[in-house]
Structure formats: structure tokens, C-alpha cells
Amino acid sequence: EAQVTQNPRYLITVTGKKLTVTCSQNMNHEYMSWYRQDPGLGLRQIYYSMNVEATDKGDVPEGYKVSRKEKRNFPLILESPSPNQTSLYFCASSSYGAENTEAFFGQGTRLTVV
Amino acid sequence: DAKTTQPPSMDCAEGRAANLPCNHSTISGNEYVYWYRQIHSQGPQYIIHGLKNNETNEMASLIITEDRKSSTLILPHATLRDTAVYYCIVRVMNQGGKLIFGQGTELSVKP
């Protein structure tokens, strides 16, 4: 079954404690992205990757890092989380020629930073 | 980036067609219109997309006006399970095919 898998689904952490949210896709997609969803602001792109070792900033990259060492994985790293990063996070993937292909989303990770 | 405008909420009777409008007057000629829906806080689910022509699949139909400044998503026979937030999205060519989400329309299908 084609899917994007995120872990963990829920996470509560304290300010400043480094964390990683994993994302894995089984469709051999080139493009992967991270979005965050906040009330009243909708979904906004954090980072994206167009292939292995090719990552770039989206619209709200501050406070986040990513890596793309393998095609299937695209982890989101928060080096020093702060309360304003409390949000619902989604990973998405799509194939080359992304503008005309379906993007698949993960189930979401609800992060709370206290 | 092109923006979309949708009504914040709509109601529809079960079994009837749900017609969800969207304005995207600043869309560029090579940008696609996508529709996704989100049930509670689950991951957005793809419904349909198009560039110029009308499209139909097993879930819905997409009608795009000739000037491409607006579109309508049609769910032909809405069920209670179609209750969700529906997003009309312009997909840009750059940034890995970034999806620009608006606020969406909260569709309530009532018995």
C-alpha cells in the first residue's frame, strides 16, 4: 500500500530538548516536504527536498532542519524546540513533475512544546 | 504566490450534490488547481486536480472556468462521511511543487 509514515504521532517535550520527527515513504518519490498546520494560518511549507542531498527552505523554516540521505526518508529536526513550534506537522511526498501529480500526506504529528 | 478564496462553511443534505466554489484569480497559466480534504486532524486526502479542462474521477468532478479564475468541486452524492474541510489549492512549479493552502470550506453533510 502506498503510504507516507510519520513517527511519532504525538509528542510532548520541553523547551530546548532536541527532537526528530521521522518521515518515510514507500513510493520511490523524488519530492518530499514538511508542512505545519496552525489554527487560522492553514498549512505552511517548512522545508522541501527535490531528491537525495537536495533540500531547501520553504516559507517558515526558522528553527527547523532537515536531511535527505536516502530517497525514502526525510526527517524533521528541531534542535532547540520552543513553545511557538507547538503545531500539527505533516510530511508529504510526490513524484517528479510534482505540479501534475498527487501529493501523499502522512497521518500527522501533533507536537506540544512546554 | 497565487491565493485561493473559499466560503468558510457550507451545508449539504445527504444524497444531494455538494458544489464547493473557489476563486483563484491570480493563478498563473502553468499552475494546477488541486482539491484536498481533511477529516478532523488527519492528513489531507487528495481528491482531484486539473489545469484547464474539466476533470472527473470516482470521487468528484472539477469544473474550471475558461478564464481559470475560479473552479467548483462537485461531490455528486454527498454522504455523511464527506463531512470535512475541503481545500482548494494552487500548486506552484517551484519549491518541489509546493501546495498553497487557503483556509478551506468546512462542509457539513446532514441527514
Interface residues (C-beta under 8 A of the other chain):
Chain A: V4 Y31 M32 S33 Y35 Q37 G40 G42 L43 R44 Q45 Y48 S49 M50 D56 G58 L88 F90 A92 S94 A98 E99 N100 T101 E102 A103 F104 F105 G106 Q107 G108 R110
Chain B: N30 E31 Y32 Y34 S41 Q42 G43 P44 Q45 Y46 H49 L51 Y87 R91 V92 M93 Q95 G96 G97 K98 L99 F101 G102 Q103 G104
